[in-house]
Amino acid sequence: MADGEHSVRLQRMSMQAVVGEPLAAGFVLDRLVEPRVTEAYRAIDPDRYDRLLDVPTLLALRLRRP
């Protein structure tokens, strides 16, 4: 995009799809990380902090070919 703007596409998927589809395609799961909100964020936005503790917002997979 122009002028340094970026677009982020959000897509909701089941955990089965997120992990199962790459495994079915032959990948091996090396690591699964679900980053959590930090305690420092509580001072910035206490209401959102509480919601983010309960609702996963990001999942990172490290996959490799066998």
KOLGUKOL-605840 format. One line per 5 residues: number of its first residue (from 1); their letters; for each residue x, y, z of N, C-alpha, C. Coordinates in nm, 2 decimals, padded with zeros to 4 digits, always signed. Atoms other than C-alpha are relative to their C-alpha. Layout:
BEGIN
NUM	A	X Y Z X Y Z X Y Z; ...
END
This chain:
BEGIN
1	MADGE	+00.08 -00.12 +00.00 +00.00 +00.00 +00.00 +00.09 +00.12 +00.00; -00.08 -00.13 +00.01 +00.11 +00.36 -00.05 +00.02 +00.06 +00.14; -00.03 -00.09 -00.12 +00.27 +00.59 +00.21 +00.02 -00.08 +00.13; -00.03 +00.08 -00.11 +00.38 +00.31 +00.44 -00.12 -00.06 +00.07; +00.11 +00.06 -00.06 +00.03 +00.19 +00.52 +00.00 -00.15 -00.03
6	HSVRL	+00.00 +00.15 +00.01 -00.02 -00.18 +00.58 -00.14 -00.05 +00.02; +00.13 +00.06 -00.02 -00.32 -00.40 +00.56 +00.02 -00.14 +00.07; -00.01 +00.13 -00.07 -00.37 -00.69 +00.80 -00.14 -00.07 -00.02; +00.12 +00.08 +00.02 -00.62 -00.96 +00.72 -00.02 -00.09 +00.12; +00.03 +00.08 -00.12 -00.79 -01.12 +01.02 -00.09 -00.11 -00.05
11	QRMSM	+00.08 +00.12 +00.04 -00.92 -01.47 +00.97 -00.02 -00.09 +00.13; +00.03 +00.09 -00.11 -01.09 -01.68 +01.24 +00.00 -00.14 -00.05; +00.00 +00.14 +00.04 -01.02 -02.05 +01.21 +00.00 -00.09 +00.13; +00.00 +00.09 -00.11 -01.07 -02.35 +01.44 +00.14 -00.04 +00.02; -00.13 +00.05 -00.03 -00.77 -02.49 +01.62 +00.03 -00.12 -00.09
16	QAVVG	-00.02 +00.12 +00.09 -00.82 -02.81 +01.42 +00.04 +00.04 -00.14; -00.04 -00.05 +00.14 -00.79 -02.62 +01.09 +00.14 +00.05 +00.01; -00.13 -00.07 -00.01 -00.49 -02.41 +01.21 +00.11 -00.11 +00.01; -00.10 +00.10 -00.02 -00.29 -02.72 +01.32 -00.02 -00.12 -00.10; +00.02 +00.12 +00.08 -00.45 -03.00 +01.13 +00.03 +00.01 -00.15
21	EPLAA	-00.03 -00.02 +00.14 -00.42 -02.86 +00.78 +00.14 -00.01 -00.04; -00.15 +00.02 +00.03 -00.04 -02.82 +00.78 +00.05 -00.14 +00.03; -00.04 +00.14 -00.03 +00.00 -03.16 +00.94 -00.05 -00.09 -00.11; +00.05 +00.09 +00.11 -00.22 -03.32 +00.68 +00.08 +00.02 -00.13; -00.08 -00.03 +00.12 +00.00 -03.15 +00.41 +00.14 -00.05 +00.02
26	GFVLD	-00.13 +00.07 -00.01 +00.30 -03.33 +00.55 +00.10 +00.08 +00.09; -00.09 -00.07 -00.09 +00.45 -03.07 +00.79 +00.00 -00.06 +00.13; -00.02 +00.05 -00.14 +00.58 -03.15 +01.14 -00.01 +00.13 +00.08; +00.01 -00.11 -00.09 +00.49 -02.92 +01.42 +00.12 +00.00 +00.10; -00.12 -00.01 -00.09 +00.81 -02.80 +01.60 -00.04 +00.07 +00.12
31	RLVEP	+00.03 -00.08 -00.11 +00.65 -02.54 +01.82 -00.13 +00.07 -00.02; +00.12 -00.08 +00.00 +00.32 -02.38 +01.90 +00.00 +00.10 +00.12; +00.00 -00.10 -00.10 +00.31 -02.05 +02.09 -00.12 +00.09 -00.01; +00.11 -00.09 -00.01 +00.02 -01.85 +02.21 +00.04 +00.12 +00.09; -00.04 -00.11 -00.08 +00.15 -01.51 +02.32 -00.11 +00.05 +00.09
36	RVTEA	+00.10 -00.05 -00.09 -00.03 -01.37 +02.62 +00.03 +00.14 +00.03; -00.01 -00.15 -00.03 -00.10 -01.01 +02.72 +00.09 +00.01 +00.13; -00.09 -00.02 -00.11 +00.16 -00.88 +02.96 -00.06 +00.08 +00.12; +00.05 -00.07 -00.11 +00.10 -00.75 +03.31 +00.00 +00.15 -00.01; -00.02 -00.15 +00.02 +00.22 -00.40 +03.20 -00.12 +00.06 -00.07
41	YRAID	+00.11 -00.04 +00.08 -00.08 -00.38 +02.97 -00.12 +00.03 +00.09; +00.11 -00.03 -00.09 -00.32 -00.38 +03.27 -00.02 +00.15 +00.03; +00.00 -00.14 -00.03 -00.23 -00.02 +03.35 -00.05 +00.08 -00.12; +00.04 -00.07 +00.12 -00.30 +00.09 +02.99 -00.14 -00.01 -00.02; +00.14 +00.02 +00.03 -00.64 -00.07 +02.94 -00.05 -00.12 +00.08
46	PDRYD	+00.04 +00.10 -00.09 -00.77 -00.27 +03.24 -00.11 -00.09 -00.05; +00.11 +00.08 +00.05 -01.09 -00.38 +03.07 +00.04 -00.10 -00.11; -00.04 +00.09 +00.11 -00.93 -00.51 +02.76 +00.10 -00.10 +00.05; -00.10 +00.09 -00.05 -00.65 -00.67 +02.96 -00.08 -00.13 +00.05; +00.08 +00.11 -00.05 -00.91 -00.89 +03.13 -00.06 -00.09 -00.11
51	RLLDV	+00.05 +00.08 +00.11 -01.07 -00.99 +02.80 +00.11 -00.08 -00.07; -00.11 +00.07 +00.07 -00.73 -01.07 +02.64 +00.06 -00.12 +00.08; -00.04 +00.12 -00.08 -00.65 -01.31 +02.93 -00.08 -00.12 -00.04; +00.09 +00.11 +00.03 -00.94 -01.52 +02.83 -00.02 -00.04 -00.14; +00.02 +00.02 +00.14 -00.95 -01.49 +02.46 +00.13 +00.00 -00.08
56	PTLLA	-00.13 +00.00 +00.07 -00.65 -01.60 +02.25 -00.02 +00.09 -00.13; +00.01 -00.09 +00.11 -00.57 -01.34 +01.99 +00.11 -00.03 -00.11; -00.11 +00.03 +00.09 -00.26 -01.48 +01.82 +00.05 -00.14 +00.03; -00.06 +00.13 -00.01 -00.12 -01.82 +01.75 +00.11 -00.01 -00.10; -00.11 +00.01 +00.09 +00.22 -01.89 +01.61 +00.05 -00.14 -00.01
61	LRLRR	-00.04 +00.14 +00.02 +00.33 -02.22 +01.46 +00.14 +00.00 -00.06; -00.12 +00.03 +00.07 +00.68 -02.33 +01.37 -00.01 -00.14 -00.06; +00.02 +00.13 +00.07 +00.65 -02.60 +01.11 +00.12 -00.03 -00.08; -00.12 +00.04 +00.09 +00.91 -02.80 +00.91 -00.05 -00.12 -00.08; +00.01 +00.12 +00.09 +00.92 -03.06 +00.64 +00.08 -00.11 +00.06
66	P	-00.08 +00.11 -00.06 +01.03 -03.40 +00.77 +00.12 -00.04 -00.09
END
